[in-house]
Amino acid sequence: MSFVRNRYFYGKLLDVRHLEMEQRYLNEKRWLLNRLGLGSGVLCGLDVTASGGRVRIAPGVAIDGLGREIVIPEPFVVKKPFAITDDCGLPTGDEAKDEATICLAFHECDTELAPVLVSECDVREACAPGATRERYMVLVHDGAATPAPWPCERATDPKHVLPTDFGTKGRSAYGTIPGASVLLPHERAAAPAGGLARGTADTSTTASTNDLRTLFCTMLEGSCAPPDELCVPLATLTRNGADISVEECLSRTLVPSNAELLGLIGGLFGALSERLAPDVLEYVDGDGQTGKPSQPLDKPLSVEVVDGDGNPVKDANVRFRARAGGGKVGADAASVQDAFEAQTDDAGEASAIWELGAKGLNTIEAAADGGSRIVFHAFAEGGR
C-alpha cells in the first residue's frame, strides 16, 4: 500500500475524511520507521515480578509488531497470571499448565463523548467520541515465549560464517579492500593515512572484506512484511508449587536506544580490537653489536613474537632481511643469504645468524605476520 497525504489548495473543504487522512499518513509513516528501523520489543522498563500468586508489570514503553508505541504509565497487576486470554485480553476459561507467557498488545479506546451538533442526515441528537486514547492490553498465552531470532542466528549458510582463524591473525589479514569504493568502519580504522587504492587486494590473506560484507548481508537480510505475532512478549512464568518464577531475558526482545547502542559498540570494539590486534615483534638479543665485514657476529639475532595479551606465539613466521650494508642472514654460518625465514618455538622466539656486509653501519629488518617490524643495527669495523 502506498502512502497518501493531503494536498492543500485555497478554499479546500477539510472534512472528516481528509483530516483522518492527515493523521493516518503521519501515524503510519512513523510506525513503519519504528518497525523497520527499531524493531519490535521493549524500549524501557516493563519489568515483571511475581508475589503472592500475582504478577506485577512495571511502567515502561514497548513497540509492537506494527511499529506502534505501547505505553504503560503506571504499574499493572495481573491477578490470575495463568488464566489464558483471547486477543482482547478477556479470559477464555482455560488455564496454562506449567508455563505461560505474559505479553503486551496495542489497544485504542474512544473517549471524550460529546453531542453531535451538526450531522449529515440523522436529525436525532447523538453523541460521538471526540478523542482516541492509545492504551494497552495484557495477554496471557499458554507455553513459553519464543522471541524473534537474533541477526547472527540467521546466518546458517556455512559459506557465511566467520573463518576459524578470525581474530588470531593480524588486522591486515582482514583489512583488504578488493574493488571496494566505500570503506567499512573496520577498514577506515586500519587504512593508512594516504588511503587505499581502489582495487587493491592482498592475495595472501585467507578472508577478504567481501567475505565479511557477504556475512553481514546474510545476517541482516529479512522480509519487509510485519510479523504474524503483534503482541510483545515480556516474560515467561513458571509454576513452582505455590510460587511463580519469572524469566525475562530469554523471553523478551530489547530495543536499545542510540546511546545504549553506542556504549555496546564501544565495549565490543574494545574487546574485538584486542582479538584482532596484530602479533608484536620484540627484541630479545643481538642488537647493537660490532664485528668485521664478511664474518658472522658473536651473538645471533633473537626476537620474540607475542599476541595482544603479551603471550608468546608459537609457529609464527619471522622474516629476516638485509637492509643497509648488504649483510646476509641464515640458520647457520654455512647457509646465510639475503633473506631468511624462521618459525618461533614454544617460547615464541626465533633467531638467525648475521654475517656483516660492507664497512660501516649494517641493518637487518625482522618482520612478523600482521606487519610488526623491528630493525637490528651493527657496525662493521676494518675490512674493505
Helices and strands as residue ranges (DSSP letters): H 16-33, I 34-38, E 41-45, E 48-51, E 54-57, E 60-63, E 69-72, E 76-78, E 83-85, E 91-95, E 99-115, E 127-142, G 151-153, G 158-160, G 171-174, H 185-190, H 209-220, E 232-240, E 243-247, H 258-276, E 280-285, E 289-291, E 301-306, E 317-322, E 328-330, G 333-335, E 339-343, E 349-355, E 360-368, E 373-380
